[in-house]
Amino acid sequence: MPEDKDRENINEMNTGNDEVKEQLAQQDESLEPAGEVEPTADELKAQVMEFKDKYMRAWAEMENLKKRQQKQYAEVLKYGKENVLKDFLLVYDAIEKSIVSAMELYPDDDHFITGLRMTEKLLIETLKKHGVEPIQTTNTAFDPNYHEALMQVMRDDLEPGMVADEIEKGFLLNDRVLRPAKVTVVS
């Protein structure tokens, strides 16, 4: 009797398989194209040209993206240290003020003043290694791109619009203004 149950189960499975086979056959029939016409050679060529155009545009966009990323990376390398270098300019200002104060308070102490000037020179050389250059202000016309005018002065020895005095030294980082020079201008 257990054999009868096994036979019944097998028959049911076979019957189930037949139903599945019929469903699959019906699906296969529905997948067959119903009167579709094969595309012509001209239509295929047009599709190929369209795909080729899309491919070329995608390739060009990818190349442009690479170039933009390389440019951005180069700028990060070139100007990424800008904030740190601005902080070092505060150290330079302190050394410059120390030299002026030492010359007023201790004019006879040449060794001390020489030491401060050597420190200033070392700092300027170090900044130059990192692309920082001082902005020239002597015998130059006022340029708002590089100079910040703090006041106008009357001077007979200079033409109007010329920089008269430098109050605070300005600096460039790779030809970009890191800090404008603070100056007085002849009116």
Steps between C-alpha positions, in 0.01 A plus 500: 500500500777738550590410144154611383545839666839540335349418162223754557757768596703424190190516279405835658852633440487385138160663458641820654798481262264469204317813610828687537608382156176628348542840668858525373389412147235772515760754620736402220222557246427844647868595474515434128480822298158550352570615148802720583707609204877475510667845498654603172870559447446877496315487831778292652762744369305790653489317834873431481569869425276605791678264740838612369402865554386428855822310568716785365311757709536288814871453426549877452314574822720251686815664358372845602427369848855364527645835393283689751606268781868535407465878496326501839766271644777726369330804655464323834872424492584854394270694734407248770759637739363854477353516854817371666713747306270786603567402862875517435453854372398594856837368617669708231311811619613437857865467393477816287351696792771360728768635265342847496463500880856374552637773274313764705568360848845344453666676208847408627430126528601403147524128579140484620369694200712287263358183657143624448576590136653157443184341642287719271712402200475130589121523527475682164721236333289222651181664376654536151567124494124454533410746224450811715649824367476852647301758300718784377376842606796734452476725193178333383160631405213409728334179379183394687571137403818501710472800733253608767495879540470603863530875442595766250794732559639811335858466373681719253768244415249242362232518233133455593390135508844373607557299818653732760571266792454138588326446833476121485678277249283306258572155357415289195457123499578366152387829339180513709468765771549337838478833681482844335762757590357773725625831365453875491432656161599843367191712420 
